[in-house]
């Protein structure tokens, strides 16, 4: 029987769950809000890019600091900034303030409850708290809770119309920012409740020549992961942050229909997380990821050719089982790439390699959708994700035996 996870892990998982509710609401509504304000598809893409690019810059700074500073204090700082951004978005209709708040907090990007540019801090802290099977269990819960919260948040955007608050009134969109505000406040309390023990950096366990060789091997694995992340990140950026806008333009649907559709996709992703974990135990993590992502790729290809919103939304939701559902397993694969003392740096490289290309994606996707090119963004994303799947299997398939024989491999990095 599995033991109870440590106090800090439970607090971090609960923070992720509450944080993800607000993120789910903004994924389903923020691009629609910008459209209602009169922004073009290209402009919406630029605004989303600004938030992603700013997050990448902060990651570059914050990630390495997490190996030297209190991770608890860094996460508290993030939650305070996110709280201020959500409050600003609620209180003022000023577009400049909204864009600044969006850039700071990354509204609409859909980070599955992760702490934005402070995600390497969160990831490295979780990885330090548990090892082996307990780490895989924690990562699985981490992904599942994020999906559940995102689903709840996306579903809640359908609530205002039930009380007569239609989205023809821009104030209805501003009310939705109460969800990320509450999520940040609760997460702030949960992070403050943790009890961090600062662990001094360990001295090298090998002589300089062996240490240099180990570091070279680690760097080579990180570079391979960075390449696959970059391809995957660009594919995600072209479609992911703009999916609500695409549903609006392609099928003329509003928040009342789009919110539940996205909520279903996040709910099904929780089932995918369980499926991926069990499949990885049977055939290995990399093969499980590859097999599931191939199925998800076929569904992504079918979406733009769907004749109606119902079929497109169903394909999008089912795709989440096979695509998003692999998140926890992919993190477990990345967990053996470096030693504990390099977790922050490694997580930073891995996050940046995805965030920078992902920041470019919305500009490309937004421009194409604005021009009425509803199929082309998907074809580009399918081609990129096809390359990602091939490289992922080729680069990391060989680590399967090591992963099964050494379950306590240690690091954590989101893909």
Protein Blocks (a to p, Z undefined) as FASTA:
>chain_A
ZZdddfklmmmmmmmmmmmmmmmmmmmmmmmmmmmnopafklmmmmmmmmmmmmmmmmmm
mmmmmmmmcfklmmmmmmmmmmmmmmmmmmpccfklmmmmmmmnogoklnnopahjllmm
mmmmmmmmpgcjllmmmmmmmmmmmmmmmmmmmmmmmmmmmnopafkbmklmmmmmmmmm
mmmmmmmmmmmmpccddddddddfbdfklmmmmmmmmmmmmmmmmmmmmmmmmmmmmmmm
mmmmmmmmmnopafklmmmmmmmmmmmmmmmmmmmmmmmmmnojklmmmmmmmmmmmmmm
mmmmpfbfklmmmmmmmmmmmmmmmmmmmmmmmmmmpcfklmmmmmmmmmmmmmmmmmmm
mmmmmmmmmnopaklmmmmmmmmmmmmmmmmmmmmmmmmmmmmmmmmbccdddZZ
